[in-house]
Amino acid sequence: MTDLYKFNFEKILHNASQDETYEASASEIIQSVVDGYNGTVLCYGQTGSGKTYTMTGSATQFKYRGIIPRALN
């Protein structure tokens, strides 16, 4: 029963920009939601690893906005 779940590893976003992160992880999900399907973007990780920044981004610089503001745009 140890092999009940298997997950595929797709990519590492090392030092990726907010734009690259959005395109790689959320853009297809957001488009599907707009098309009427359910979708979820989940951030998981260690405390201080940047989950909140990835989702919300910078409040003062447009180019550093996160997944949520990009999705609403």
C-alpha positions in Angstrom: 0.0 0.0 0.0 3.0 2.4 0.0 2.5 3.0 -3.7 -1.1 4.1 -3.4 -0.3 7.6 -4.6 2.2 8.6 -7.3 3.0 12.2 -8.3 5.0 13.4 -11.2 7.6 16.1 -10.8 7.4 18.7 -13.6 9.8 21.5 -13.0 11.8 23.7 -10.7 11.2 27.5 -10.8 14.5 28.6 -9.4 14.8 32.4 -9.3 11.8 32.7 -11.6 10.0 36.0 -12.1 6.4 36.4 -11.1 5.5 36.3 -14.8 7.3 33.0 -15.3 5.7 31.5 -12.2 2.2 32.5 -13.3 2.7 31.1 -16.8 4.1 27.9 -15.6 1.8 27.2 -12.7 -1.5 29.0 -13.0 -2.3 30.4 -16.4 -4.0 27.2 -17.7 -6.0 26.8 -14.5 -7.2 30.4 -14.6 -8.2 30.1 -18.3 -10.1 26.9 -17.4 -12.0 28.7 -14.6 -12.9 31.5 -17.1 -14.2 28.7 -19.4 -16.5 27.4 -16.6 -14.4 24.7 -15.0 -13.4 24.4 -11.4 -9.8 25.0 -10.6 -7.4 25.4 -7.6 -4.0 26.9 -7.2 -2.4 25.7 -4.0 0.8 27.0 -2.4 2.5 24.6 -0.1 5.9 24.9 1.6 8.0 25.8 4.5 7.4 29.0 6.5 9.2 31.9 4.9 9.5 30.2 1.5 7.5 32.9 -0.4 4.0 31.4 -0.7 2.2 34.6 0.1 4.5 36.7 -2.2 3.9 34.2 -5.0 0.1 34.5 -4.6 -0.2 38.3 -3.9 3.1 39.8 -5.0 4.1 43.4 -4.5 1.5 46.0 -3.7 3.7 48.8 -5.0 5.2 47.5 -8.2 2.9 46.3 -11.0 5.6 44.1 -12.6 5.9 42.1 -9.3 2.2 41.4 -8.9 1.4 37.8 -8.0 -0.9 35.0 -9.2 -4.1 36.5 -7.7 -3.8 40.0 -9.3 -2.7 38.5 -12.6 -5.7 36.2 -12.6 -8.1 39.1 -11.9 -6.4 41.1 -14.7 
